[in-house]
Amino acid sequence: MNETDEIEVSISKDFANPVKFLIIISLLIPTIATLISKKLQIGLYILFSIIILMCFVSLMWITRTRICFTGDEVSVQRTIGRRKKYLLSDIEKIVWKRNKTRLMLNENMTIKFKKTALSIDNSMVGFEEAAAFIKERVPSSKIKYIDKEFK
C-alpha cells in the first residue's frame, strides 16, 4: 500500500433503502386516510411527521458517516460535523472483538484515542482493508483481541 492510498470505511448504503421506503409509507398513510375519511387526520400527520424526521436523521447518519485511513492518519466525519483528523501514533489502544457464531464471524474494532473512541465493524464497507491497514501500521502491543465463540 502506498502512502497516498486512502481507505474509506462507511456504513453500507443498502441500509438507506428501507429508510427511504419508510419515508414513502409515512407520507402515503396519512394522505390515504385523509382521502378515505374526507377529514383531515391531524393525529396521523403529527405521528408520521415525527417518524419522517427520525428517518431523515438516520438517513443523514447512514450517508454521511465515514472514516478514512491515509498514510499515518485517521480522519473521521460524522453526520454534520467537520472532519477530525487523528494521527496513528495518538492511538492509545484498539479492542478487536471477534464473535464466532454458527452462521458467521462478527468483528468489531474500537479504536481509542485520548479523548475520542470510534468503532467499526465488519458490516461496514471497507472493513477488511481498514483491518489490514491497522494490523500493518499499529504496533501489536496496542491491539487487544477478544475472541468469543457461541454455539
Secondary structure, DSSP 8 states (H G I E B T S, - for coil): --TT-EEEEE--GGGHHHHHHHHHHHHHHHHHHHHHHSS--HHHHHHHHHHHHHHHHHHHHHHH-EEEEETTEEEEE-TTS-EEEEEGGG--EEEEEEEE-SS-EEEEEEEE-SS-EEEEETTSBTHHHHHHHHHHHS-GGGEEEEEEE--
